Amino acid sequence: MKARLLRLYRALRGRFGPQHWWPGRTPYEIAVGAVLTQHTAWTNAARAVAALRARRLLRPDRVAALSEPALARLIRSAGTYRLKARRLRAFTRWLLGRFGGRWDRLRRAPLVPLRRDVLAVPGLGPETADAILLYAADRPVFVADAYARRVLARHRLLTGRAGYEQARAFLETHLPSDPILFNEFHALLVAVGKRYCRAVPRCESCPLKFDLRGRPPAA
C-alpha cells in the first residue's frame, strides 16, 4: 500500500509540480488563513488576511487585544465574519494561554494530546485543526479533506463511506511520517481533485489513470 500511494504521489508531483502550500509569512498567519478559509474560497480568506497584515495585526497578542466586533469588521471579506472572528479569537487565546504564543513550544508538544487540545478549541473541526498542525506547525498530520477522500475512494483505496478520521488514519498509517510529504501530497490531491477527479470524473487525461488498471473509477 505504501508503494502504491507513493506512486500516486510521484505521478501527481510530476504533473503539477511543487504546490508551495500553505501561503503565509509566519506560522500564525498560516493558522489565521486556515481559520478564515472555512466554507469559503481562498481568495476571500486571503483578502481578510491581507487586511490584517496591512494594519500589522498578524500577531497573537494584537489579535487578542481586538474586540470581537472590530476583528469581524476587518475580516468581513472572508464571509460569516462574526463567527470567524469568534473562532479566530478562541484559537488565539488558546495559543497564548497554552504556549505563550510561541510556535517552537507548540512544535515540541506531544502530538496526540496536542491535536486533542486543538480540536477542543471552539469552532475548529478536524480539517482546520489538522491544517494548522501540518502547515503552520510542521507536524505529521494528514489533512484528509473531501478532495483526498474522493480520489482515494475512486481508486478503491477507501470506501466511498469513509469519513475524515478513517481517511486520515489510513494515510498516516501507510505513508512515511513526514510533514513535508504530507504537505505536498495533500496539496496535490486537491489539485487533481479540482481538475480531474470532479463530481463527473475526467479520467482520460488524469495523471492517475494508470492506477485504475483498466477499471472505471469507483462511484
C-alpha positions as CSV (number, residue, x, y, z in Angstrom):
1,M,0.0,0.0,0.0
2,K,2.8,2.4,0.8
3,A,4.4,1.8,-2.6
4,R,1.2,2.4,-4.4
5,L,0.5,5.6,-2.5
6,L,4.0,6.9,-3.2
7,R,3.5,6.1,-6.9
8,L,0.4,8.2,-6.9
9,Y,2.3,11.0,-5.2
10,R,5.1,10.9,-7.7
11,A,2.7,10.9,-10.6
12,L,0.9,14.0,-9.2
13,R,4.1,15.8,-8.5
14,G,5.4,15.0,-12.0
15,R,2.2,16.6,-13.5
16,F,1.6,19.5,-11.2
17,G,5.0,20.2,-9.6
18,P,5.5,21.6,-6.1
19,Q,2.4,23.3,-4.7
20,H,4.1,25.6,-2.1
21,W,1.2,25.3,0.4
22,W,0.2,26.9,2.7
23,P,0.7,30.6,1.8
24,G,1.7,32.7,4.7
25,R,4.7,34.7,6.0
26,T,4.6,33.3,9.6
27,P,3.1,30.3,11.3
28,Y,0.5,32.4,12.9
29,E,-0.5,33.9,9.6
30,I,-0.9,30.4,8.1
31,A,-3.1,29.5,11.1
32,V,-5.2,32.6,10.6
33,G,-5.7,31.7,6.9
34,A,-6.7,28.1,7.9
35,V,-9.5,29.5,10.1
36,L,-10.7,32.2,7.7
37,T,-10.9,29.9,4.7
38,Q,-13.5,27.7,6.3
39,H,-16.5,27.4,4.0
40,T,-15.2,30.0,1.5
41,A,-12.8,30.3,-1.4
42,W,-9.2,31.0,-0.5
43,T,-9.3,34.3,-2.5
44,N,-11.9,35.6,0.0
45,A,-9.8,34.5,3.0
46,A,-6.7,36.0,1.5
47,R,-8.3,39.4,1.3
48,A,-9.1,39.2,5.0
49,V,-5.6,38.1,5.8
50,A,-4.2,41.0,3.8
51,A,-6.4,43.4,5.7
52,L,-5.0,42.2,9.0
53,R,-1.4,42.4,7.6
54,A,-1.9,45.9,6.3
55,R,-2.7,47.0,9.9
56,R,0.1,45.0,11.3
57,L,-2.2,42.8,13.3
58,L,-1.0,39.4,12.4
59,R,0.4,38.7,15.8
60,P,-1.4,36.7,18.5
61,D,-1.2,39.5,21.1
62,R,-2.6,42.1,18.7
63,V,-5.5,39.9,17.6
64,A,-6.3,39.0,21.2
65,A,-6.4,42.7,22.1
66,L,-9.0,43.4,19.4
67,S,-12.7,43.3,20.3
68,E,-14.7,40.7,18.5
69,P,-16.7,43.4,16.5
70,A,-13.5,45.1,15.5
71,L,-11.9,41.9,14.3
72,A,-15.1,40.9,12.5
73,R,-15.1,44.2,10.5
74,L,-11.5,43.6,9.4
75,I,-12.2,40.0,8.2
76,R,-15.5,40.8,6.5
77,S,-14.4,39.5,3.1
78,A,-13.9,36.0,4.5
79,G,-17.7,35.5,4.9
80,T,-19.5,34.6,8.1
81,Y,-17.1,37.1,9.6
82,R,-18.7,37.3,13.0
83,L,-18.5,33.6,13.5
84,K,-14.9,33.5,12.2
85,A,-13.9,36.4,14.4
86,R,-15.1,34.4,17.4
87,R,-13.2,31.3,16.3
88,L,-10.0,33.2,15.5
89,R,-10.1,34.9,18.9
90,A,-10.7,31.5,20.6
91,F,-7.7,29.9,18.8
92,T,-5.5,32.9,19.5
93,R,-6.4,32.9,23.2
94,W,-5.6,29.2,23.3
95,L,-2.3,29.7,21.6
96,L,-1.3,32.5,24.0
97,G,-2.6,30.6,27.1
98,R,-1.2,27.2,26.3
99,F,2.1,28.2,24.6
100,G,2.6,31.9,25.2
101,G,2.1,32.4,21.5
102,R,5.3,30.5,20.8
103,W,5.3,28.1,17.9
104,D,8.6,26.5,18.9
105,R,6.9,25.2,22.0
106,L,3.9,24.0,20.1
107,R,6.2,22.1,17.7
108,R,7.8,20.2,20.6
109,A,4.5,19.2,22.3
110,P,3.4,15.5,22.1
111,L,1.3,15.2,19.0
112,V,-1.7,13.2,20.2
113,P,-2.6,15.3,23.2
114,L,-1.8,18.4,21.2
115,R,-4.2,17.5,18.4
116,R,-6.9,16.8,21.0
117,D,-6.3,20.2,22.6
118,V,-6.6,22.0,19.2
119,L,-9.8,20.1,18.4
120,A,-11.2,21.3,21.7
121,V,-10.9,25.0,20.6
122,P,-14.5,26.1,19.8
123,G,-15.2,26.1,16.1
124,L,-12.1,24.2,14.9
125,G,-13.1,21.0,13.2
126,P,-10.7,18.2,12.2
127,E,-9.8,19.7,8.8
128,T,-9.0,23.2,10.2
129,A,-7.1,21.8,13.2
130,D,-5.0,19.5,11.0
131,A,-4.3,22.2,8.5
132,I,-2.9,24.3,11.4
133,L,-0.8,21.4,12.8
134,L,0.5,20.4,9.4
135,Y,1.1,23.7,7.6
136,A,1.8,26.1,10.5
137,A,3.4,23.8,13.0
138,D,5.1,21.2,10.6
139,R,3.6,18.3,12.4
140,P,3.0,15.0,10.6
141,V,-0.9,15.1,10.4
142,F,-2.6,14.4,7.1
143,V,-5.4,16.8,6.0
144,A,-7.9,14.2,4.7
145,D,-10.3,16.6,3.2
146,A,-13.1,15.9,0.7
147,Y,-10.8,16.0,-2.3
148,A,-8.4,13.5,-0.8
149,R,-11.2,11.2,0.2
150,R,-12.8,11.3,-3.2
151,V,-9.6,10.4,-5.0
152,L,-8.8,7.6,-2.6
153,A,-12.3,6.2,-2.8
154,R,-12.4,6.3,-6.6
155,H,-9.1,4.4,-6.7
156,R,-10.6,1.8,-4.3
157,L,-8.1,2.7,-1.5
158,L,-11.0,3.7,0.7
159,T,-14.8,3.0,0.6
160,G,-17.0,5.8,-0.5
161,R,-18.4,6.0,3.0
162,A,-15.1,6.6,4.7
163,G,-15.1,9.6,6.9
164,Y,-12.4,12.1,7.7
165,E,-10.8,10.3,10.6
166,Q,-10.8,6.9,8.8
167,A,-9.1,8.5,5.8
168,R,-6.6,10.4,7.9
169,A,-5.6,7.3,9.8
170,F,-5.3,5.3,6.6
171,L,-2.9,7.8,5.1
172,E,-0.8,8.3,8.2
173,T,-0.5,4.5,8.7
174,H,0.6,3.8,5.1
175,L,2.9,6.7,4.4
176,P,6.2,7.8,5.9
177,S,5.5,10.1,8.9
178,D,6.9,13.2,7.1
179,P,5.2,16.6,7.3
180,I,6.9,17.7,4.0
181,L,5.4,14.7,2.2
182,F,2.0,15.1,3.8
183,N,2.0,18.8,2.9
184,E,2.8,18.2,-0.8
185,F,0.6,15.1,-1.1
186,H,-2.5,16.8,0.3
187,A,-2.0,19.9,-1.9
188,L,-1.6,17.6,-5.0
189,L,-4.7,15.6,-4.1
190,V,-6.6,18.9,-4.0
191,A,-5.1,19.9,-7.4
192,V,-6.1,16.6,-9.1
193,G,-9.5,16.7,-7.4
194,K,-10.3,20.1,-8.7
195,R,-9.0,19.5,-12.2
196,Y,-9.8,15.8,-12.9
197,C,-11.4,13.9,-10.1
198,R,-14.5,16.1,-10.1
199,A,-18.2,15.1,-9.5
200,V,-18.1,13.8,-13.1
201,P,-14.5,12.4,-13.3
202,R,-12.2,13.2,-16.2
203,C,-10.2,10.1,-16.2
204,E,-8.9,10.1,-19.8
205,S,-6.3,12.8,-19.2
206,C,-5.8,12.3,-15.4
207,P,-2.2,11.7,-14.3
208,L,-3.5,8.9,-12.0
209,K,-5.3,7.0,-14.8
210,F,-2.6,4.3,-14.8
211,D,-3.7,3.3,-11.3
212,L,-7.2,2.4,-12.3
213,R,-5.7,-0.6,-14.2
214,G,-8.3,-0.6,-16.9
215,R,-11.2,-0.4,-14.5
216,P,-13.6,2.6,-14.2
217,P,-13.3,4.6,-11.0
218,A,-15.4,3.5,-8.1
219,A,-18.6,5.6,-7.8
